[in-house]
Amino acid sequence: MANNTLVVYSSLTGNTKMVAGRIYEIIEGEKRIISLNDIKEINVDDFDRFVIGFWVDKGTADKRTREFIKKLSQKEIAFFGTLGADPESDHGRKVVERVSELCSKNNTLIGKFLCRGKIDPKLVERMGKFPLKLVHPLTPERLKRIEDAKPHPNEEDFKNAENYFKDILNNK
Ligand SMILES: Cc1cc2nc3c(=O)[nH]c(=O)nc-3n(C[C@H](O)[C@H](O)[C@H](O)COP(=O)(O)O)c2cc1C
C-alpha cells in the first residue's frame, strides 16, 4: 500500500491549482503538495504515489506535465486535468485516453479525473485577433463553450474531485 503521496500541479491561471488544493486536503497519510515549477525542491523517489494535475493544452496535458510524467517509473499515478471543454465531450474523452496512455507506460494508473476550467480572458481576446483568429475563430459554438466554462471550477466541481479522490486514495 502506498503511504506517501505527492500532489504536483501545473497551472497557468489558477484553475488547476485550486482543484489541487482541495484534493490535497482530503488525502490521508503522509503527503505533500507542490507546483511543478518547484519540483526541483524535492526528491520524487521519496514518494510512491502521485496525484498529477495539469491544464489541458491542444487536447492533452500541458507539455511540462507530459515531460514530468515521462520521467516517472514504477509509481502509482492518479491524474486530474482542467479544461475549457465539457469533460464528457469527445475532446474530453480523447484527453483522458492520451494522458492515460502516457501514465500507463512505466507506471500504474490508479485514477483519472477531468474538471471544467474557465478560459483566461486574455486568451479569448487573442482568439479574436490575427493570427489565432485563423486557428481558433470565435464561432458561436466556441463562444458558447467559453461562456459555459466561465463559472468553473465551482463548488460542485471541487466536491466531485474530493469524492472521486477520497474513493480511490483513502479506501485502499
Ligand atoms: C494555450 C492554451 C491552450 C488551451 N487548449 C485547450 C484545449 O485544447 N482544450 C480545452 O478544453 N481547453 C484548452 N485550454 C483551456 C485550459 O485548459 C483551461 O482554461 C484550464 O482550466 C486552465 O488551467 P489553469 O488555470 O490551471 O492554467 C487552453 C488554454 C490555453 C491558455
The ligand as an ORCA input file, in Angstrom:
! r2SCAN-3c Opt
* xyz 0 1
  C      -2.729     27.989    -24.749
  C      -3.986     27.327    -24.242
  C      -4.439     26.179    -24.876
  C      -5.605     25.534    -24.422
  N      -6.031     24.410    -25.059
  C      -7.175     23.801    -24.636
  C      -7.651     22.619    -25.278
  O      -7.038     22.066    -26.202
  N      -8.808     22.086    -24.837
  C      -9.536     22.609    -23.798
  O     -10.587     22.053    -23.466
  N      -9.095     23.714    -23.137
  C      -7.940     24.321    -23.534
  N      -7.480     25.428    -22.871
  C      -8.206     25.896    -21.669
  C      -7.478     25.484    -20.387
  O      -7.091     24.126    -20.412
  C      -8.375     25.702    -19.148
  O      -8.799     27.037    -19.100
  C      -7.664     25.302    -17.865
  O      -8.604     25.212    -16.819
  C      -6.563     26.277    -17.451
  O      -5.985     25.822    -16.248
  P      -5.097     26.754    -15.297
  O      -5.975     27.890    -14.812
  O      -4.675     25.861    -14.192
  O      -3.942     27.255    -16.110
  C      -6.326     26.073    -23.307
  C      -5.837     27.211    -22.656
  C      -4.686     27.842    -23.111
  C      -4.173     29.075    -22.376
*
